[in-house]
């Protein structure tokens, strides 16, 4: 799995001109699922993401987690994160999980994330989404389970 985390002051997702999710301060999390991924990958990400100290304390140091600031997460599925751009000019998606497998793992990921006590909102799996966000910092991290 590959995750791109962006620390945000607010974010939202629209599908077909309709706002489907919105959060205040927290994290926008773009999730890509590889065909070799399993629930073991989910376990690793769930142990890390809510506790990752990426928010600044009173001294300006990144010492606070999402849980510490009582922030929210907006999860957006993004299969393009699995693209291989090494050869040629057209990205290859050979390593991406098939839609059915990716959806199952995405749903398990979201459910386990909710079990951490962090408020979780979602985009719409396999939909064309317009994602709006205000990146605080900017602060962006990439986490892979490979």
C-alpha positions as CSV (number, residue, x, y, z in Angstrom):
1,X,0.0,0.0,0.0
2,X,1.0,3.5,-0.5
3,X,-0.3,6.5,1.3
4,X,0.1,10.2,0.7
5,X,-0.8,12.2,3.8
6,X,-1.3,15.9,3.7
7,X,-1.8,18.0,6.8
8,X,-4.7,20.3,6.2
9,X,-6.7,23.1,7.8
10,X,-9.8,21.9,5.8
11,X,-10.7,19.7,2.9
12,X,-13.6,18.4,0.9
13,X,-14.6,16.0,-1.9
14,X,-17.1,16.5,-4.6
15,X,-18.6,13.9,-6.9
16,X,-20.7,15.0,-9.9
17,X,-20.9,18.6,-8.5
18,X,-22.2,17.4,-5.0
19,X,-20.1,17.7,-1.9
20,X,-19.9,14.2,-0.4
21,X,-17.4,14.7,2.5
22,X,-15.8,17.6,4.3
23,X,-13.3,17.9,7.2
24,X,-11.8,20.6,9.3
25,X,-8.2,20.4,10.6
26,X,-6.6,17.1,10.1
27,X,-5.2,14.9,7.4
28,X,-6.2,14.1,3.8
29,X,-5.1,10.6,3.1
30,X,-4.8,9.3,-0.5
31,X,-4.6,5.5,-0.5
32,X,-3.3,3.3,-3.3
33,X,-3.6,-0.5,-3.1
34,X,-1.1,-2.9,-4.8
35,X,-2.1,-6.3,-5.9
36,X,0.2,-7.9,-3.3
37,X,-1.2,-6.0,-0.4
38,X,-3.0,-7.7,2.5
39,X,-4.5,-6.9,5.9
40,X,-0.9,-7.0,7.2
41,X,-0.3,-3.8,5.3
42,X,-3.4,-2.3,6.8
43,X,-2.2,-3.2,10.3
44,X,1.0,-1.4,9.8
45,X,-0.6,1.8,8.4
46,X,-3.3,1.9,11.2
47,X,-0.6,1.6,13.9
48,X,1.2,4.6,12.4
49,X,-1.2,7.1,10.9
50,X,-3.3,8.3,13.9
51,X,-0.2,8.5,16.1
52,X,2.2,10.2,13.5
53,X,3.5,13.4,15.1
54,X,3.1,15.8,12.2
55,X,1.3,18.7,14.0
56,X,3.1,21.5,15.7
57,X,3.1,22.0,19.5
58,X,3.3,25.4,21.2
59,X,7.0,25.6,20.4
60,X,6.6,25.0,16.7
61,X,7.9,21.4,16.7
62,X,6.1,18.5,15.1
63,X,5.3,16.7,18.4
64,X,1.5,16.3,18.2
65,X,-0.5,13.5,16.5
66,X,-3.9,13.6,14.9
67,X,-5.3,12.2,18.1
68,X,-3.6,14.9,20.2
69,X,-5.2,17.7,18.2
70,X,-8.5,15.9,17.9
71,X,-8.3,16.2,14.1
72,X,-10.2,14.4,11.3
73,X,-9.1,12.2,8.4
74,X,-10.5,12.3,4.9
75,X,-9.7,9.1,3.1
76,X,-9.6,9.2,-0.7
77,X,-8.9,6.1,-2.8
78,X,-6.3,6.8,-5.5
79,X,-5.2,3.9,-7.7
80,X,-2.8,6.2,-9.6
81,X,-0.5,6.1,-6.7
82,X,0.4,2.6,-7.7
83,X,1.6,3.7,-11.2
84,X,5.0,2.7,-12.5
85,X,6.4,5.6,-14.6
86,X,9.9,4.2,-15.1
87,X,9.5,3.1,-18.7
88,X,8.1,5.2,-21.5
89,X,5.7,8.0,-21.2
90,X,2.5,6.2,-20.3
91,X,2.1,5.1,-16.6
92,X,1.7,1.3,-16.1
93,X,-0.8,0.2,-13.6
94,X,0.2,-3.5,-13.7
95,X,0.9,-3.5,-10.0
96,X,-2.4,-2.0,-9.0
97,X,-4.9,-4.3,-7.2
98,X,-7.9,-5.2,-9.3
99,X,-11.0,-3.1,-8.3
100,X,-12.7,-5.8,-6.3
101,X,-9.6,-6.6,-4.2
102,X,-8.8,-2.9,-3.8
103,X,-12.3,-2.0,-2.7
104,X,-12.3,-4.8,0.0
105,X,-8.9,-3.6,1.4
106,X,-10.0,0.0,1.2
107,X,-13.1,-0.8,3.2
108,X,-11.2,-2.8,5.8
109,X,-8.7,0.1,6.1
110,X,-11.4,2.7,6.6
111,X,-13.2,0.5,9.2
112,X,-10.0,-0.1,11.2
113,X,-9.2,3.6,11.0
114,X,-12.6,4.4,12.5
115,X,-11.9,2.0,15.3
116,X,-9.0,4.1,16.5
117,X,-11.4,6.8,17.6
118,X,-10.4,9.3,15.0
119,X,-13.3,10.9,13.0
120,X,-13.1,9.5,9.5
121,X,-14.8,10.7,6.3
122,X,-14.4,9.3,2.8
123,X,-14.5,10.0,-0.8
124,X,-16.4,7.6,-3.1
125,X,-14.4,4.6,-4.2
126,X,-13.9,4.3,-8.1
127,X,-15.5,7.7,-8.7
128,X,-14.1,10.8,-10.4
129,X,-13.6,13.1,-7.5
130,X,-12.7,16.8,-7.1
131,X,-10.6,17.1,-4.0
132,X,-10.2,20.5,-2.5
133,X,-7.8,21.1,0.4
134,X,-5.7,23.7,2.2
135,X,-2.4,22.1,3.0
136,X,-0.9,23.5,6.2
137,X,2.8,24.1,5.8
138,X,2.8,22.6,3.2
139,X,3.3,19.3,5.1
140,X,3.1,16.1,3.0
141,X,4.3,12.6,3.8
142,X,4.5,9.4,1.8
143,X,4.2,6.1,3.6
144,X,4.6,2.7,1.8
145,X,4.3,-0.8,3.2
146,X,6.8,-2.2,0.7
